[in-house]
Amino acid sequence: MSVKPGYKQTEVGVIPEEWEVRTLDSLTTLLTNGFVGTATTAYVDNDDGVLYIQGYNVQENAFNFHGIKRVSKAFHARNKKSCLQAGDLLTIQTGDIGVTTVVPPALAGANCHALLISRLRKQESEPGYYCQYFNSERGRIAFKEIETGTTMKHLNGGDMKRLFLPSPPIEEQRAIATALSDVDALLSGLDSLIAKKRDLKQAALQQLLTGQTRLPGFQGEWARLNMAENSTLKARIGWQGLTTAEYLKAGEYYLVTGTDFCGGRISWSNCCYVAVQRYTQDRNIQLQSHDILLTKDGTIGKVAFIDVLPIPATLNSGVFVIRPKDQAYDPRYFFYVLTSRTFDEFLTRLQAGSTITHLYQKDFVNFSFLAPATLPEQTAIAEVLTSMDEELAALEQRQEKTRALKQAMMQELLTGRTRLV
């Protein structure tokens, strides 16, 4: 296969002529394992201990400090080999192998457990560049070729030393690392913002659905409604069940299953189709706008709301469709009740001491919920929560686009297709 001018074919694929191919061993002054063995007896609770980084603390180009441990200074003094320096690469060795991050200055002096430590020659190697490469598609392929084990994958330090890596001039390494870390910072900011918005949404659910917070302009007492008395619940009857052969890849009638639920909505693009005979078989489960869906088999209690039907749709046997009787409640308001702590606690009580994997209509006889006495207040509450959902969805869509941009940038920059220097 011909290579375009200015590029060359190498052990790591096509790269610019100015780039080298180096082994990891030739780029490092140290490549070793973190402490291997049992360290639990050395754990300490006080802040005077030494931070102890483990595999679950390592993420792609980042750290997760949830559940981080500390070890005694005596343990740390006995295990200097696994003491970290700023700029070290930490790579997960067992399990989710290859995930790598760079030790920041704030973690210099920490110790680590069963991680691969790569200490690069700083005058010729930018840690951020090689970290990004390890976490790239090409990097993961390289790790796949040297992994060992069947059920639990593992990386050996000796094999790591022989890894071939594309090595641009140091100035270009730094430029690539800076460009990709800027996108990582944007993604991290989006992650934090989405987490904050989700927490606000949960707080709003609790406040608005219990009457602890009232929207302006509304007064009056709330009522307690019983779900079974005020709703119709319908599902496909057992003898109507479909075989897998009846799940079609194309058609004019959607078949909605529990696996199509996604973030409180139906992922229509994932739905299969059914023949018209199956759609017309039961009018009770022909879906309508503003229907509430609830999974009743397998993973029970997942909820979805149908804003608008793109085409006619019906259900498989694992899903209830719920509708209010005689406008007893606003369906969107009740959808949010089913996503709230009130319904979670009901399901927990229902499952107490058992392994329930199926919901029946009779199970809801004892489920009641608070609701404003007037539909306008219910609708207003639902609109506030819907706006919060829409804001979250927009942020999540932006997050996905940014992730896709990062992947495209990695593909271009880490192969030299696009040059920054």
C-alpha positions as a printed Julia matrix, in Angstrom:
421×3 Matrix{Float64}:
   0.0     0.0    0.0
   1.43    3.37  -1.01
   2.17    5.98   1.64
   1.67    9.65   0.88
   4.75   11.9    0.77
   6.05   13.0    4.16
   4.87    9.82   5.9
   6.27    6.35   6.49
   4.98    2.89   7.34
   6.15    1.64  10.77
   5.41   -0.92  13.5
   2.72    1.45  14.82
   1.19    2.29  11.44
   1.7     5.26   9.14
   3.31    8.25  10.89
   5.12   11.44   9.77
   8.71   10.99   8.65
   9.94   13.29  11.46
   8.45   11.0   14.1
  10.34    8.08  15.61
   9.16    4.71  16.86
  10.45    4.05  20.37
   9.92    1.28  22.9
   8.46    2.29  26.24
  11.59    0.9   27.89
  13.78    3.35  25.97
  11.61    6.28  27.08
  11.57    5.49  30.81
  13.95    5.65  33.72
  11.64    3.33  35.71
   8.91    0.87  34.76
   7.68   -1.11  37.72
   4.66   -2.41  39.6
   2.98   -0.72  42.49
   2.85   -2.66  45.75
   1.55   -6.2   45.19
   0.09   -8.01  48.19
  -2.26   -7.29  51.06
  -2.09   -3.73  52.35
  -5.34   -3.6   54.32
  -3.53   -4.0   57.64
  -1.61   -0.8   56.83
  -4.73    1.31  56.23
  -5.12    4.3   58.55
  -8.08    6.62  59.05
  -6.24    9.8   59.99
  -5.15   12.49  57.54
  -1.58   11.92  58.65
  -1.42    8.76  56.51
  -0.06    8.54  52.95
  -2.52    8.5   50.05
  -2.74    5.02  48.49
  -3.84    4.96  44.85
  -5.59    1.8   43.58
  -7.03    0.71  40.25
 -10.53    2.02  41.0
  -9.03    5.49  41.55
  -7.58    5.61  38.02
  -9.62    6.93  35.09
  -8.66    7.94  31.57
  -6.5    11.06  32.01
  -8.04   11.64  35.45
  -8.49   10.38  39.01
 -11.54    9.26  40.97
 -10.94    9.99  44.65
 -14.09    8.23  45.87
 -13.13    5.59  48.41
  -9.44    6.49  48.33
  -7.38    4.94  51.15
  -4.39    6.03  53.24
  -1.59    3.83  54.51
   0.76    4.26  57.45
   4.03    6.09  57.06
   5.83    2.92  58.15
   4.27    0.98  55.27
   5.16    3.79  52.89
   8.78    3.81  54.09
   9.06    0.06  53.47
   7.71    0.39  49.92
   9.62    3.23  48.31
   9.55    1.46  44.92
   5.83    2.23  44.61
   6.19    5.85  45.75
   4.91    8.19  43.04
   6.43   11.27  41.46
   4.69   14.05  39.51
   4.5    13.09  35.84
   4.47    9.32  36.41
   2.08    7.37  34.2
  -0.21    5.03  36.15
  -1.72    2.2   34.11
  -4.34   -0.28  35.29
  -2.69   -3.68  35.22
  -5.58   -6.07  35.94
  -9.2    -5.88  34.83
  -9.83   -2.75  32.76
  -6.27   -2.91  31.49
  -4.55   -0.01  29.8
  -6.54    2.83  31.38
  -3.87    5.41  32.16
  -3.52    8.74  33.94
  -0.72   11.15  34.84
   0.24   11.75  38.46
  -0.26   15.48  39.17
   2.04   17.44  41.53
  -0.6    17.24  44.27
  -0.21   13.44  44.4
   3.58   13.37  44.36
   4.7    11.25  47.31
   1.59    9.04  47.3
   1.92    5.26  47.15
   0.03    2.86  44.89
  -1.25   -0.68  44.68
  -0.91   -3.11  41.75
  -0.59   -0.43  39.09
   2.1    -0.11  36.45
   4.31    2.94  37.01
   6.08    4.4   33.96
   8.53    7.18  34.8
   9.48    8.94  31.55
  12.67   10.76  30.64
  11.23   14.27  30.88
  13.77   15.93  28.56
  12.47   13.9   25.61
   9.02   12.75  26.66
   5.8    14.6   27.55
   3.74   12.4   29.96
   0.45   13.9   28.8
   1.11   12.84  25.21
   1.88    9.21  26.06
  -1.06    9.08  28.47
  -3.39   10.18  25.68
  -1.84    7.59  23.35
  -2.31    4.77  25.88
  -6.0     5.72  26.19
  -6.52    5.98  22.42
  -7.89    3.31  20.12
  -4.39    2.48  18.88
  -3.09    2.29  22.42
  -5.83   -0.13  23.46
  -5.08   -2.32  20.44
  -1.42   -2.41  21.47
  -2.37   -3.48  25.01
  -4.71   -6.12  23.62
  -1.8    -7.72  21.8
   0.23   -8.17  24.98
  -2.47   -8.92  27.56
  -2.51  -12.26  29.35
  -5.24  -14.22  31.1
  -8.68  -15.4   30.01
 -11.37  -14.38  32.51
  -9.28  -11.64  34.16
  -7.01   -9.76  31.76
  -3.56   -8.71  32.97
  -0.57   -6.65  31.79
   2.98   -7.68  32.6
   5.62   -5.01  33.14
   8.11   -6.9   30.99
   5.71   -6.9   28.05
   4.98   -3.22  28.58
   8.66   -2.39  28.15
   8.57   -3.81  24.62
   5.6    -1.69  23.51
   6.32    0.3   20.33
   5.12    3.91  20.53
   5.0     6.76  17.99
   7.32    9.46  19.29
   7.03   12.97  17.81
   9.54   15.72  18.65
   9.01   16.96  22.22
   7.48   20.28  21.08
   4.83   18.44  19.09
   4.19   16.03  21.97
   3.46   19.01  24.2
   1.21   20.68  21.64
  -0.81   17.47  21.16
  -1.08   16.91  24.92
  -2.26   20.49  25.48
  -4.92   20.31  22.75
  -6.35   17.03  24.03
  -6.17   18.01  27.7
  -8.15   21.17  26.89
 -10.97   18.96  25.59
 -10.64   16.75  28.68
 -11.07   19.85  30.84
 -14.21   20.76  28.91
 -15.56   17.23  29.37
 -14.75   17.31  33.07
 -16.61   20.61  33.4
 -19.63   19.14  31.63
 -19.52   16.07  33.85
 -19.57   18.26  36.96
 -22.36   20.47  35.62
 -24.51   17.47  34.66
 -23.99   15.91  38.1
 -25.01   19.21  39.73
 -28.11   19.51  37.54
 -29.1    15.93  38.36
 -28.81   16.66  42.07
 -30.96   19.78  41.65
 -33.53   17.75  39.73
 -33.71   15.15  42.52
 -34.15   17.88  45.11
 -36.89   19.48  43.0
 -38.67   16.12  42.68
 -38.71   15.72  46.45
 -39.83   19.28  47.11
 -42.44   19.69  44.37
 -44.05   16.24  44.49
 -44.64   16.37  48.25
 -45.93   19.93  48.45
 -42.97   21.09  50.54
 -42.45   23.77  47.87
 -45.47   25.29  46.1
 -45.32   27.08  42.78
 -46.48   30.71  42.75
 -50.23   31.23  42.35
 -51.39   27.88  43.76
 -53.11   27.22  47.07
 -55.32   24.61  48.66
 -54.95   21.18  50.15
 -53.42   18.22  48.36
 -55.08   14.81  48.04
 -53.69   11.31  48.36
 -54.53    9.26  45.27
 -54.44    5.48  45.02
 -52.74    4.29  41.84
 -54.94    1.22  41.32
 -58.2     3.11  41.88
 -57.32    6.01  39.61
 -55.46    4.25  36.79
 -55.86    1.6   34.13
 -52.93   -0.78  33.71
 -52.74   -2.88  30.57
 -50.14   -5.26  29.22
 -49.82   -7.95  26.58
 -51.43  -11.12  27.92
 -49.19  -14.16  28.19
 -50.77  -16.15  25.37
 -50.22  -13.17  23.08
 -46.45  -13.28  23.6
 -44.24  -12.82  20.56
 -41.47  -15.14  19.44
 -38.11  -13.62  18.58
 -38.79  -14.42  14.92
 -41.65  -11.9   15.06
 -39.29   -9.06  16.04
 -38.81   -7.39  12.67
 -35.98   -5.09  11.56
 -38.28   -2.89   9.49
 -41.97   -2.15   9.3
 -44.75    0.32  10.08
 -45.49   -0.66  13.7
 -43.02   -0.37  16.58
 -42.7    -3.01  19.27
 -41.62   -1.43  22.58
 -39.72   -3.58  25.09
 -38.04   -2.82  28.4
 -34.65   -2.59  26.68
 -35.89    0.43  24.7
 -36.24    2.6   27.83
 -33.61    5.34  27.97
 -33.59    8.2   30.46
 -37.34    8.25  30.98
 -38.13    8.14  27.26
 -38.3     5.48  24.54
 -35.3     5.17  22.24
 -37.33    4.68  19.08
 -34.26    4.07  16.94
 -33.57    0.9   18.98
 -37.09   -0.5   18.66
 -37.96   -3.53  16.56
 -41.13   -3.74  14.5
 -44.1    -6.11  14.34
 -46.58   -7.16  11.68
 -49.93   -5.36  11.49
 -51.71   -8.46  12.84
 -49.73   -8.22  16.07
 -50.38   -4.48  16.36
 -54.15   -4.87  15.94
 -54.35   -7.91  18.22
 -55.03   -5.86  21.35
 -56.29   -2.28  21.16
 -55.62   -1.75  24.88
 -51.87   -1.72  24.33
 -51.83    0.35  21.16
 -49.79    3.26  22.46
 -50.92    6.87  22.58
 -49.29   10.22  23.27
 -48.96   10.88  27.03
 -48.95    7.17  27.92
 -46.82    6.13  30.91
 -44.86    2.89  30.52
 -43.55    0.73  33.36
 -41.45   -2.43  33.1
 -42.98   -5.35  34.96
 -40.56   -8.21  34.17
 -36.82   -8.64  34.68
 -35.54   -5.2   35.67
 -38.8    -4.03  37.17
 -39.79   -0.42  37.8
 -38.17    1.32  34.82
 -40.4     4.17  33.65
 -40.86    6.02  30.37
 -43.21    8.75  29.17
 -44.42    9.05  25.59
 -44.55   12.65  24.43
 -45.34   11.97  20.79
 -45.59    8.71  18.84
 -43.48    8.76  15.66
 -45.49    5.83  14.21
 -48.05    3.41  15.7
 -46.6     1.19  18.44
 -47.51   -1.71  20.68
 -45.92   -3.49  23.66
 -44.26   -6.79  24.38
 -45.35   -8.74  27.45
 -42.84   -7.15  29.83
 -44.31   -3.62  29.95
 -47.43   -2.01  31.47
 -49.11    0.99  29.86
 -50.65    3.24  32.52
 -53.39    5.82  31.9
 -55.42    7.97  34.33
 -59.1     7.19  34.79
 -61.43   10.12  34.13
 -58.58   12.67  34.2
 -57.82   11.71  37.8
 -54.31   13.14  37.41
 -51.99   14.71  34.89
 -50.11   11.77  33.28
 -46.82   13.66  33.08
 -47.1    14.53  36.78
 -47.65   10.86  37.61
 -44.69    9.89  35.44
 -42.5    12.03  37.69
 -44.06   10.39  40.78
 -42.9     7.05  39.38
 -39.35    8.39  39.0
 -39.27    9.74  42.56
 -38.17    8.41  45.93
 -41.82    7.69  46.79
 -42.08    4.96  44.16
 -38.54    3.66  44.8
 -39.44    3.17  48.46
 -42.68    1.41  47.48
 -40.77   -1.05  45.27
 -38.23   -1.62  48.05
 -41.03   -2.51  50.48
 -42.61   -4.74  47.86
 -39.37   -6.63  47.34
 -38.43   -6.88  51.02
 -37.39  -10.43  51.88
 -38.03  -11.74  48.37
 -36.54  -11.85  44.88
 -39.43  -10.35  42.93
 -38.78  -10.24  39.2
 -42.36   -9.55  38.12
 -44.98   -6.9   38.88
 -48.71   -7.62  38.88
 -51.64   -5.22  38.78
 -52.61   -6.28  42.3
 -49.24   -5.04  43.58
 -50.36   -1.43  43.09
 -53.43   -1.64  45.3
 -51.3    -0.35  48.16
 -49.48    2.39  46.26
 -50.74    5.91  46.86
 -49.19    9.3   46.17
 -49.73   12.96  46.95
 -51.07   15.26  44.26
 -52.46   18.79  44.09
 -56.24   18.79  44.1
 -56.31   20.68  40.78
 -54.94   19.51  37.43
 -53.44   22.95  36.58
 -51.05   22.75  39.55
 -50.08   19.18  38.63
 -49.43   20.32  35.07
 -47.37   23.31  36.23
 -45.18   21.05  38.39
 -44.72   18.64  35.51
 -43.7    21.52  33.22
 -41.01   22.69  35.68
 -39.58   19.17  35.92
 -39.8    18.7   32.15
 -37.81   21.9   31.62
 -35.13   20.55  33.95
 -35.08   17.29  31.99
 -34.73   19.17  28.71
 -31.81   21.18  30.1
 -30.14   17.95  31.22
 -30.75   16.33  27.84
 -29.16   19.31  26.06
 -26.1    19.11  28.3
 -25.81   15.35  27.77
 -26.07   15.83  24.02
 -23.31   18.43  24.19
 -21.26   16.0   26.27
 -21.66   13.25  23.65
 -20.67   15.62  20.85
 -17.6    16.72  22.81
 -16.63   13.09  23.38
 -16.98   12.43  19.66
 -14.83   15.49  18.94
 -12.17   14.2   21.35
 -12.11   10.82  19.59
 -11.76   12.48  16.19
  -8.96   14.71  17.47
  -7.11   11.72  18.92
  -7.4     9.89  15.62
  -5.91   12.86  13.78
  -3.28   14.12  16.24
  -1.9    10.85  17.6
  -1.29    9.5   14.11
   0.21   12.7   12.71
  -2.51   13.11  10.09
  -3.03   16.62  11.48
   0.08   18.46  12.62
   0.17   21.17  15.27
   3.85   22.05  14.91
